[in-house]
């Protein structure tokens, strides 16, 4: 009988999935598991991420990738069976999630797979990620996303769409994306 991975208690070493950078696998049975948390805030408070559910997956980062994970970096599967992720654009057809912190290469941490997530975009996206509903797709640049107009057919599986309240920051090329990445192993 399959296990319900979302009902089991998860140990998060720092108490916050967005700050985990474990040098060793603390609880081997948790690798690949999901945890859903509610972003702090109060209903109706400002901020597109406030009081929203976010889902994360516990993974290991590829120690051989050339671009280290950074906050907002797109993660692709290097070996899905081993829950090993990379920022290498060569794997961009195998979307895994988005890093919310800089996890050291070869270490364990979380990638976000659902809910609002700050995501880093290429320097010159096809469409500026400043309109709700635009498709967010993997780019050919390591760890970065691109943005297509709504209704455009993406070549690679989409990561999600621009949030209903766009938060595009042109200075650092980030925007909040409503992630919708299937959580199948």
Order of alpha helices (4+ residues) and beta strands (2+ residues): beta-beta-beta-beta-beta-beta-beta-beta-beta-beta
